[in-house]
Amino acid sequence: MPAKDVITAQPSMAPESDKGWDRLLREISHRPKRATERKQDRSKRTEQQILTGALRVFARDGISRSRIADIAAEAGISASTLYEYYKSKEDLAYDLPLSHLAEFFESYHGAAASKTTRERLLLYLVMSADYAREHAEWARLFYLEIWPSVFVTDTDLHHSINDFTRVLLFLVNDAIAEGWIARDRNPYETVALLTGGINQIIITWLLYRKPRNLTKAGTEMAERLIALLEIEARTTQ
């Protein structure tokens, strides 16, 4: 079952907040990719071949062990042609996740449109796990190679990773305003708790293929985390 169908739609309870919400999701869904000079159709096709080939090689061998020659061979082009598009394998590796993240944000924006804050938060966490399941090669690169990398701060990808947590921060602040997440808790720590819980489920699945049903496990983890936050809010009132 698609993750977006896990949550039953209900009318949103915060129309004013929805204006800022829509602005945020539109912004991050259309964050431009790294500026590159491209010719028309032929170059676009070649670039897609490079990205597809690189994803396979990185997912199989990891960034550090991958070679430009391997990526070029997987893409069916020469290494010299690849260098016309990307100056290094790191440049290529950090460009790769951007289109997937934009696709994820756009899909989530549409699925979350008519939901309450709680439903949006639950859906975001569930869809994160489900998207990783559907795009396992990309998820292996993103969660195991890119996100932990100390070099991400020097790239445009840093902004997209920040976008991932910005959505959670927006929802957590709305939940605090609505009273079902404790007001005396640091919202950034709450975001770290939510992100860490879901990411750990995804990483365990990528490494060991356990749990077998990542979407189900992600849903259960998300529901448990949110329930704990609700209990904490009630006990601190």
Disulfide bonds with the S-S distance in Angstrom:
none
